[in-house]
Amino acid sequence: MKVLRNRSEIDEKYKWRLEDIYENEELWEEDFQRVKKMLAEVAGFKGRINTAENLYKILDLNDRIGISLGKIFSYARMRRDEDNTNARYQGLTDRAMMLSIEAMSATSFIAPEILSIDEQKLRAMICEKEELKIYRQYLENLLRFKPHVLSPEEEKILAETEILGESISDIYTMLNDADLRFPVIKDEEGNEVELTHGNYISFMQSKDRSVRKVAFDGMYDTYKKYINTFASTMSGNVKKDIFYANTRKYNSSLEASLFDDNVDVSVYNNLIETVHGRLGALHRYVAVKKRLLGLDEMHMYDLYVPLIKEYDKQFKYEEAIDLVLEGLKPLGDEYVNLLKQGFSSRWIDVYENRGKTSGAYSWGAYGVHPYVLLNFQGKLNDVFTIAHEMGHSLHTYYSNAAQPYVYSGYKIILAEVASTCNEAILMDYLLKNSVDKKERLYLLNHFLEEFRTTVFRQVMFAEFEKIIHEMAEGGEALTAEVLNQKYYELNRLYYGNEMVIDEGISYEWARIPHFYRSFYVYKYATGFSSAIAISQMIMNEGQTAVERYKEFLKSGSSDYPLNILRKAGVDLTVPKPIDDALDVFEKLLDEFEKESL
């Protein structure tokens, strides 16, 4: 029996070196106390941000607090992630969290007070003091929000309503994750297993079609029983969005949601329209799946079953690293050398151990190199995970190196571009160098599924959100019947005539938690499409495209997201990047059809 190792049993070279943040916990404690003192200093500026000197001092102080807090919190949390049973690091993380909340509260007056300054006077203050010029983009962005900021009294009331708004999502979470119970069903071996959120996709990937159908029916028959309650939470969430959009004088809840990224509503609409024009490719993919699975009818519960069995080649960690380094050579020597530095300087925590946080992530703090948490199992998917997380890390590395703290972070709409770009370039290398037919089919199927789930499926979600918000804004009631009908119609549109659209899928909207972060999912599709477009440029144009891409990586949030993407050659205000990405999908589909004959 294979027993999970304790952390002490893992070789040091496979553990990240958090001492690069703080050599010891005494230094962490010193920084903690230093932030406490700085927060006390912040209070002295309240009501006094009326001169260029004081404006600079408070912004600089706020940045210094942010830099230290980033180190304090990331160190504590990553120590806890090494072993979540360690009470010492549970306590350290709790202290870091409380300090972060204290800092948010202490500095909350800064932005409203700056916005209370006359715009002409604020611009004069920026010109008056040289050191303020670094904050020009930050202040310009702040000024964009001025038409949507209310009086201090109204803002206070709105702030106090936030807890009411959040309660809708909390009720949904409690119902969906805590109270909902799914039936006990039989797996492929005939064992009785309770159906859960966690094992549902595993059942959907079962080779046994009857198992897939029973799991599908069990999932959605359960949602059907509570569908009126789910409709109430969904309707309440939409009404909340409309309330805040109207109160803050936006034209729609969609406009309000996109405003933070300075993204026009036309970008969202363009994404949906462009994908509509390419749904024939998805219909064709469904037909190919239907043929390869040998089915007379393709049902919704057949969508996730792998066409090719899991490719079972095992990789040692060192072999995975070599594969990633070789595959990402199109990104140039500088990029590859930074990857090597990360691999050799213990940026990465590689193996699973007892108590370690599951999954994978890239994270860190300004002024220190980024870190990656892995739970490496030696599968081909783990190789892609290394490429993906190191894409995030090098985006962070370039951004931190090139930008002051205020612009070092990048917006979520840009966050998946670098990680997916790495995966796409690695995929291209593997496909070009694979001589094993089974491996090639596995790779093609893997990539086609990425397109289906990250572009087509997320755009369908985005369109559903748009439809129901517009209906509510027009005064229509969002009943369970209406929500079910709209969602069913979208599935029929997206999957086409080759698919039997089972009645149960009408209830799927109720199990998507992302709908409670309204108008968020479209970012998955734009990020993925942008990454595919950029990877194609890099492989076709070489160093010229690489240099453009590095400018993107270095930009952080020094400009608005769409402007930063244009540096890499992607303009999301036109259909081309989405069309280019879907051209790649069709090319992969052509190859998959040919290889599978």
Rosetta blueprint (number, residue, H / E / L):
1 M L
2 K L
3 V L
4 L L
5 R L
6 N L
7 R H
8 S H
9 E H
10 I L
11 D L
12 E H
13 K H
14 Y H
15 K L
16 W L
17 R L
18 L H
19 E H
20 D H
21 I L
22 Y L
23 E L
24 N L
25 E H
26 E H
27 L H
28 W H
29 E H
30 E H
31 D H
32 F H
33 Q H
34 R H
35 V H
36 K H
37 K H
38 M H
39 L H
40 A H
41 E H
42 V H
43 A H
44 G H
45 F H
46 K L
47 G L
48 R L
49 I L
50 N L
51 T L
52 A H
53 E H
54 N H
55 L H
56 Y H
57 K H
58 I H
59 L H
60 D H
61 L H
62 N H
63 D H
64 R H
65 I H
66 G H
67 I H
68 S H
69 L H
70 G H
71 K H
72 I H
73 F H
74 S H
75 Y H
76 A H
77 R H
78 M H
79 R H
80 R H
81 D H
82 E H
83 D L
84 N L
85 T L
86 N L
87 A H
88 R H
89 Y H
90 Q H
91 G H
92 L H
93 T H
94 D H
95 R H
96 A H
97 M H
98 M H
99 L H
100 S H
101 I H
102 E H
103 A H
104 M H
105 S H
106 A H
107 T H
108 S L
109 F L
110 I H
111 A H
112 P H
113 E H
114 I H
115 L H
116 S L
117 I L
118 D L
119 E H
120 Q H
121 K H
122 L H
123 R H
124 A H
125 M H
126 I H
127 C H
128 E H
129 K L
130 E H
131 E H
132 L H
133 K H
134 I H
135 Y H
136 R H
137 Q H
138 Y H
139 L H
140 E H
141 N H
142 L H
143 L H
144 R H
145 F L
146 K H
147 P H
148 H H
149 V L
150 L L
151 S L
152 P H
153 E H
154 E H
155 E H
156 K H
157 I H
158 L H
159 A H
160 E H
161 T H
162 E H
163 I H
164 L H
165 G H
166 E H
167 S H
168 I H
169 S H
170 D H
171 I H
172 Y H
173 T H
174 M H
175 L H
176 N H
177 D H
178 A H
179 D H
180 L L
181 R L
182 F L
183 P L
184 V E
185 I E
186 K E
187 D L
188 E L
189 E L
190 G L
191 N L
192 E E
193 V E
194 E E
195 L L
196 T L
197 H H
198 G H
199 N H
200 Y H
201 I H
202 S H
203 F H
204 M H
205 Q L
206 S L
207 K L
208 D L
209 R H
210 S H
211 V H
212 R H
213 K H
214 V H
215 A H
216 F H
217 D H
218 G H
219 M H
220 Y H
221 D H
222 T H
223 Y H
224 K H
225 K H
226 Y L
227 I H
228 N H
229 T H
230 F H
231 A H
232 S H
233 T H
234 M H
235 S H
236 G H
237 N H
238 V H
239 K H
240 K H
241 D H
242 I H
243 F H
244 Y H
245 A H
246 N H
247 T H
248 R L
249 K L
250 Y L
251 N L
252 S L
253 S H
254 L H
255 E H
256 A H
257 S H
258 L H
259 F H
260 D L
261 D L
262 N L
263 V L
264 D L
265 V H
266 S H
267 V H
268 Y H
269 N H
270 N H
271 L H
272 I H
273 E H
274 T H
275 V H
276 H H
277 G L
278 R L
279 L H
280 G H
281 A H
282 L H
283 H H
284 R H
285 Y H
286 V H
287 A H
288 V H
289 K H
290 K H
291 R H
292 L H
293 L L
294 G L
295 L L
296 D L
297 E L
298 M E
299 H E
300 M H
301 Y H
302 D H
303 L L
304 Y L
305 V L
306 P L
307 L L
308 I L
309 K L
310 E L
311 Y L
312 D L
313 K L
314 Q L
315 F L
316 K L
317 Y H
318 E H
319 E H
320 A H
321 I H
322 D H
323 L H
324 V H
325 L H
326 E H
327 G H
328 L L
329 K H
330 P H
331 L H
332 G L
333 D H
334 E H
335 Y H
336 V H
337 N H
338 L H
339 L H
340 K H
341 Q H
342 G H
343 F H
344 S H
345 S L
346 R L
347 W L
348 I E
349 D E
350 V L
351 Y L
352 E L
353 N L
354 R L
355 G L
356 K L
357 T L
358 S L
359 G L
360 A L
361 Y E
362 S E
363 W E
364 G L
365 A L
366 Y L
367 G L
368 V L
369 H L
370 P L
371 Y E
372 V E
373 L E
374 L L
375 N L
376 F L
377 Q L
378 G L
379 K L
380 L H
381 N H
382 D H
383 V H
384 F H
385 T H
386 I H
387 A H
388 H H
389 E H
390 M H
391 G H
392 H H
393 S H
394 L H
395 H H
396 T H
397 Y H
398 Y H
399 S H
400 N H
401 A H
402 A H
403 Q L
404 P L
405 Y H
406 V H
407 Y H
408 S L
409 G L
410 Y L
411 K L
412 I H
413 I H
414 L H
415 A H
416 E H
417 V H
418 A H
419 S H
420 T H
421 C H
422 N H
423 E H
424 A H
425 I H
426 L H
427 M H
428 D H
429 Y H
430 L H
431 L H
432 K H
433 N H
434 S L
435 V L
436 D L
437 K H
438 K H
439 E H
440 R H
441 L H
442 Y H
443 L H
444 L H
445 N H
446 H H
447 F H
448 L H
449 E H
450 E H
451 F H
452 R H
453 T H
454 T H
455 V H
456 F H
457 R H
458 Q H
459 V H
460 M H
461 F H
462 A H
463 E H
464 F H
465 E H
466 K H
467 I H
468 I H
469 H H
470 E H
471 M H
472 A H
473 E H
474 G L
475 G L
476 E L
477 A L
478 L L
479 T L
480 A H
481 E H
482 V H
483 L H
484 N H
485 Q H
486 K H
487 Y H
488 Y H
489 E H
490 L H
491 N H
492 R H
493 L H
494 Y H
495 Y H
496 G L
497 N L
498 E L
499 M E
500 V E
501 I L
502 D L
503 E H
504 G H
505 I H
506 S H
507 Y H
508 E H
509 W H
510 A H
511 R H
512 I L
513 P H
514 H H
515 F H
516 Y H
517 R L
518 S L
519 F L
520 Y L
521 V L
522 Y H
523 K H
524 Y H
525 A H
526 T H
527 G H
528 F H
529 S H
530 S H
531 A H
532 I H
533 A H
534 I H
535 S H
536 Q H
537 M H
538 I H
539 M H
540 N H
541 E H
542 G L
543 Q H
544 T H
545 A H
546 V H
547 E H
548 R H
549 Y H
550 K H
551 E H
552 F H
553 L H
554 K L
555 S L
556 G L
557 S L
558 S L
559 D L
560 Y L
561 P H
562 L H
563 N H
564 I H
565 L H
566 R H
567 K H
568 A L
569 G L
570 V L
571 D L
572 L L
573 T L
574 V L
575 P L
576 K H
577 P H
578 I H
579 D H
580 D H
581 A H
582 L H
583 D H
584 V H
585 F H
586 E H
587 K H
588 L H
589 L H
590 D H
591 E H
592 F H
593 E H
594 K H
595 E H
596 S H
597 L L
